[in-house]
Amino acid sequence: MTHRVPNRVVVTSRSFSQSSELVAALRSRVPHVTLNEAGRVLRGEELCEFLGGHDAAIVALEPLTDAILQRLPELRVVSKYGVGLDSLDLEAVEAADVCLGWTPGVNRHSVAELSVAAMIVLLHRVPEAVNDVRSGQWRQWRGRELRGATVGIIGCGNVGQEVVKILAPFGCRVLAHDIHNYADFYWQHGIESVELGFLMEQSDVVTVHLPRDATTVGLLDESMLGRMRSGAVLVNMARGGIIDEQALLARLDSDTLAGAALDVLSEEPPQDRRLIEHVRTLVTPHIGGSTQEAVHAMGMAAIEGLFTAETIADWRAGGRLP
């Protein structure tokens, strides 16, 4: 393990910068701290300028590309605030000899709770009912219970496994699809490990908990979404781009899906508002890991990551990268 003691740390995350508790904890361990106090979403040139002159950074969803890293020769450590690594060009990080601090699954409780809440909301047809009430109509929608439903979990890592635990009292049949084999966990919780197509065909609820990478972008395309049973619902609290949004919109328009809950989109915030405004969608602005508890856990993990960061080669050698 490579230990480096940072001197000048920059924090790009807005929620971290707004937390007095996290800021105090960071300043107690690092002499010089720069915060994103303006609350701006940093990209490109502005991000590069903000990171300049620091030897360590705590980053959230800001994209760190090769072009940006080449302009930051002082940067030696990047610690990830949050769980996804899709915003980081890991090859560029390795080439720049920058160490990575990262704790996977640190916000799993928050994301899993929101996922199960979304399942219940969609099955009970809440988006349509709320739309009716707001437009002056008063009629009862006939929904379904989560109890006894078949739930398909795509990606049964940290968050997916937490979803399984929360679902336990509902008596659901749980199907799981993952490139990793969690045989012991599946056996302990009575989960059926299945192929993706079978999961899509059998599930009343499909929930996505995958990282975004070359193997998952567009995974749920028109063909795969077309295999979902009529009246099923789809939940994505993971990453945008995994679901073909145009294909999803077509399925919603055709009344073959009862609803979709999306906390993430391929473009955030989106220019195309059709999914946001659809009567059978519940769209939230990437809040899955934004509970007070999750923000604190992610922040403390990111601070610790500054001091326990490892090279990308070490992460790969340990098999700890997604």
C-alpha positions in Angstrom: 0.0 0.0 0.0 1.3 3.5 -0.9 0.9 6.1 1.8 1.2 9.8 0.9 0.7 12.7 3.2 -1.2 15.4 1.3 -0.4 19.1 1.9 -2.8 21.0 -0.3 -6.2 19.4 -0.9 -8.9 20.6 -3.2 -12.5 19.4 -2.9 -14.6 19.6 -6.0 -17.7 18.0 -4.5 -20.4 20.5 -3.7 -22.1 18.5 -0.9 -18.8 17.8 0.8 -17.9 21.5 0.7 -21.3 22.4 2.3 -20.8 20.0 5.2 -19.2 21.8 8.1 -18.6 18.5 9.9 -16.7 17.0 6.9 -14.8 20.3 6.2 -13.7 20.4 9.9 -12.6 16.7 9.8 -10.5 17.4 6.7 -8.9 20.6 8.0 -7.9 18.8 11.2 -5.7 16.5 9.1 -4.6 18.7 6.2 -2.9 22.1 6.4 -4.3 23.7 3.3 -7.9 23.0 1.9 -9.7 24.6 -1.0 -13.5 24.0 -1.2 -16.0 24.4 -4.0 -17.9 27.0 -2.0 -19.6 28.5 -5.0 -21.5 25.2 -5.5 -20.6 25.2 -9.2 -20.6 22.1 -11.4 -17.0 22.0 -12.6 -16.0 20.8 -16.1 -13.2 21.1 -18.6 -11.1 24.3 -18.3 -12.8 25.5 -15.1 -12.2 22.1 -13.4 -8.5 22.2 -14.5 -8.0 25.6 -13.1 -9.7 24.7 -9.8 -7.5 21.6 -9.4 -4.3 23.4 -10.2 -1.7 24.0 -7.5 -2.9 21.1 -5.3 -1.1 17.8 -4.6 -4.4 16.0 -3.7 -8.1 16.2 -4.6 -11.4 14.8 -3.4 -13.6 14.5 -6.5 -17.2 13.4 -7.1 -18.7 13.1 -10.5 -16.3 15.5 -12.2 -14.6 13.9 -15.2 -10.8 13.5 -14.8 -9.5 13.0 -18.3 -6.0 12.5 -19.7 -6.0 16.1 -21.0 -6.8 17.5 -17.6 -4.3 15.3 -15.7 -1.5 16.2 -18.1 -1.9 19.8 -17.0 -1.7 18.9 -13.3 1.8 17.8 -12.6 1.6 18.5 -8.9 -1.4 16.2 -8.4 -0.4 13.0 -6.7 -3.5 11.7 -5.0 -7.2 11.5 -6.1 -9.7 10.3 -3.5 -13.2 9.5 -4.7 -16.2 10.9 -3.0 -18.9 8.4 -3.8 -18.7 4.9 -5.3 -18.6 5.1 -9.1 -15.3 5.3 -10.9 -16.8 5.9 -14.4 -15.9 9.6 -14.2 -12.2 8.8 -13.9 -10.0 7.8 -16.8 -8.1 5.1 -14.8 -5.5 4.5 -17.5 -4.7 8.3 -17.5 -4.6 8.2 -13.7 -2.1 5.4 -13.8 0.0 7.0 -16.6 0.2 10.2 -14.5 1.4 8.3 -11.5 -1.5 9.5 -9.4 -2.7 7.3 -6.6 -6.4 6.5 -6.0 -8.3 6.5 -2.8 -11.7 4.8 -3.1 -14.2 2.9 -0.8 -16.8 0.9 -2.8 -20.3 0.6 -1.5 -20.1 3.3 1.1 -23.5 4.7 0.2 -25.2 1.4 -0.4 -27.9 1.8 2.4 -29.1 5.1 1.0 -29.3 3.9 -2.6 -30.9 0.6 -1.7 -33.6 2.3 0.4 -34.5 4.7 -2.5 -34.6 1.7 -4.9 -37.1 -0.2 -2.8 -39.2 2.9 -2.2 -39.3 3.5 -6.0 -40.5 -0.1 -6.5 -43.4 0.5 -4.2 -44.3 3.9 -5.7 -44.3 2.5 -9.2 -46.3 -0.7 -8.4 -48.9 1.4 -6.6 -49.2 3.7 -9.7 -48.4 6.8 -7.6 -47.0 8.9 -10.5 -50.2 8.6 -12.4 -52.4 9.2 -9.4 -50.4 12.3 -8.4 -50.6 13.6 -11.9 -54.4 13.1 -11.8 -54.9 14.9 -8.5 -52.7 17.9 -9.7 -54.8 18.2 -12.9 -58.1 18.2 -11.0 -59.1 14.6 -11.5 -60.0 12.2 -8.6 -60.0 8.6 -9.5 -58.5 5.4 -8.1 -55.7 3.6 -9.8 -55.5 -0.1 -9.3 -51.9 -0.9 -8.4 -50.0 -4.0 -7.2 -48.2 -4.9 -4.0 -44.5 -5.5 -3.8 -45.2 -8.4 -1.5 -44.8 -11.7 -3.4 -43.6 -10.0 -6.6 -40.7 -11.3 -8.6 -37.8 -8.8 -8.4 -34.9 -9.0 -10.8 -31.6 -7.4 -9.6 -29.1 -6.6 -12.3 -25.8 -6.3 -10.5 -25.7 -7.9 -7.1 -22.7 -6.2 -5.6 -22.8 -3.9 -2.6 -26.1 -2.0 -3.4 -27.8 -5.0 -5.0 -27.1 -7.1 -1.9 -28.5 -4.4 0.4 -31.7 -4.3 -1.7 -32.0 -8.1 -1.1 -31.8 -7.5 2.6 -34.5 -4.8 2.6 -36.7 -7.0 0.5 -36.6 -9.9 2.9 -39.9 -9.1 4.7 -41.8 -8.7 1.4 -41.5 -12.4 0.5 -40.4 -11.7 -3.0 -38.9 -14.2 -5.5 -35.5 -12.6 -6.2 -33.6 -13.2 -9.4 -30.1 -11.9 -9.9 -27.8 -11.4 -12.8 -24.1 -10.5 -12.3 -20.8 -11.3 -14.0 -19.5 -12.1 -10.5 -20.6 -15.3 -8.7 -21.9 -14.5 -5.3 -22.9 -18.1 -4.7 -22.7 -18.0 -0.9 -24.9 -14.9 -0.7 -27.4 -16.3 -3.2 -27.7 -19.5 -1.2 -28.1 -17.7 2.1 -30.9 -15.5 0.8 -32.6 -17.9 -1.6 -31.7 -16.0 -4.7 -31.8 -17.5 -8.2 -28.8 -16.7 -10.3 -30.1 -16.4 -13.9 -29.2 -15.1 -17.4 -30.2 -11.5 -18.2 -32.8 -12.4 -20.7 -34.6 -14.8 -18.4 -34.5 -12.1 -15.6 -36.1 -9.5 -17.9 -38.9 -11.9 -19.0 -39.8 -13.2 -15.5 -39.5 -10.1 -13.3 -42.4 -7.8 -12.1 -39.7 -5.4 -11.0 -36.3 -4.9 -12.7 -33.7 -2.9 -10.7 -30.3 -1.9 -12.0 -27.2 -1.7 -9.8 -24.2 -1.8 -12.2 -21.2 0.4 -12.7 -21.1 2.3 -16.0 -18.3 1.0 -18.3 -17.8 -0.3 -21.8 -19.6 -3.6 -21.0 -22.7 -2.0 -19.4 -23.4 1.1 -21.6 -26.6 0.3 -23.6 -27.0 -3.0 -21.9 -30.7 -2.6 -21.6 -31.4 -1.8 -25.2 -34.6 -2.0 -27.3 -34.3 -5.8 -27.6 -33.7 -6.4 -23.9 -36.4 -4.0 -22.8 -38.8 -5.7 -25.2 -38.4 -8.9 -23.2 -39.9 -7.3 -20.1 -43.4 -8.6 -19.2 -46.4 -6.3 -19.7 -47.1 -4.3 -16.6 -43.6 -4.6 -15.2 -41.6 -1.6 -13.8 -38.0 -0.6 -14.2 -35.8 1.1 -11.6 -32.3 2.6 -12.2 -30.4 4.1 -9.3 -27.0 3.2 -10.7 -25.7 5.2 -13.7 -27.1 6.8 -16.7 -26.4 5.3 -20.1 -27.0 1.7 -19.1 -30.6 1.9 -20.3 -31.5 3.0 -23.8 -33.7 5.9 -22.9 -35.3 6.2 -26.3 -36.3 2.6 -26.2 -37.6 3.0 -22.7 -39.7 6.0 -23.7 -41.2 3.9 -26.5 -42.1 1.1 -24.1 -43.8 3.6 -21.8 -45.6 5.3 -24.6 -47.0 1.9 -25.8 -48.4 1.1 -22.3 -46.4 -2.1 -22.1 -44.5 -1.0 -19.0 -46.3 0.3 -15.9 -43.6 2.7 -15.0 -39.9 3.6 -14.6 -38.0 5.2 -11.7 -34.7 6.9 -12.7 -32.3 8.6 -10.4 -29.7 8.8 -13.2 -29.8 9.8 -16.9 -27.4 9.7 -19.8 -27.3 13.5 -19.6 -27.7 15.3 -16.3 -29.5 17.6 -16.3 -31.2 16.5 -19.5 -32.1 18.7 -22.5 -34.7 16.1 -23.6 -37.5 16.3 -21.0 -39.8 13.6 -22.4 -38.8 11.0 -19.8 -39.0 13.6 -17.0 -42.5 14.7 -17.9 -43.9 11.3 -18.8 -46.9 10.4 -16.7 -45.5 7.0 -15.7 -42.0 8.0 -14.6 -40.5 9.0 -11.3 -37.3 11.0 -12.1 -35.0 12.3 -9.3 -31.8 14.4 -9.7 -29.2 11.8 -8.7 -30.1 11.8 -5.0 -29.6 8.1 -4.3 -26.5 8.7 -2.2 -27.5 12.1 -0.9 -29.0 11.3 2.6 -27.3 12.9 5.5 -25.9 9.6 6.6 -24.5 8.7 3.1 -22.9 12.1 2.6 -21.1 11.7 6.0 -20.0 8.2 5.2 -18.8 9.1 1.7 -17.0 12.2 3.0 -15.2 10.4 5.8 -14.2 7.6 3.4 -12.9 10.2 1.0 -10.8 11.9 3.7 -9.3 8.5 4.7 -8.6 7.7 1.1 -6.2 10.7 0.9 -4.0 8.8 3.3 -4.5 5.2 2.1 -4.5 5.8 -1.6 -2.8 3.1 -3.8 -1.6 3.0 -7.3 -3.9 1.8 -10.0 -1.6 -1.2 -10.5 -2.0 -2.1 -6.9 -5.8 -1.9 -7.2 -5.8 -4.1 -10.2 -3.4 -6.6 -8.7 -5.8 -7.0 -5.7 -8.8 -7.5 -8.0 -10.5 -4.6 -6.4 -11.5 -2.5 -9.4 -14.9 -3.0 -11.1 
